[in-house]
Amino acid sequence: MTRDPHAVVVTLNWNGKRDTLECLSSVRAIDYPSFEIVVVDNGSTDDSVPAIKVHFPGISVTETGQNLGYAGGNNVGMRYANQQGADYVLLLNNDTIVDRSLLTALARAARKLGDDA
């Protein structure tokens, strides 16, 4: 039996508590069997980080301590995913609500494209 490729969903937050909490609620409902979520907080000054930790205690939160911008924050998230041995990395804007089958569909497409290459 082959294992499902491991995916890491990276969500960047900067003072976006409400959007990020809604996004994380949808991501937590994903039906794919092998994934984790990391929130990269880009130096928020609101109460985003404590709220994320209270509402989603199992989700990794990496605090950059400063606003590294979109690319810089996502680079932090991709380094984390690499360290976790991710087969796939999904960069997801924090104002996104996803369908629960998103990762299953993306993994299926990636496998199919890999077979055709």
PyMOL commands that set and color helices and strands:
alter all, ss='L'
color gray80, all
select helices_A, chain A and resi 17-28+48-55+69-83+102-116
alter helices_A, ss='H'
color red, helices_A
select strands_A, chain A and resi 7-13+35-41+60-63+88-93
alter strands_A, ss='S'
color yellow, strands_A
deselect
rebuild
show_as cartoon
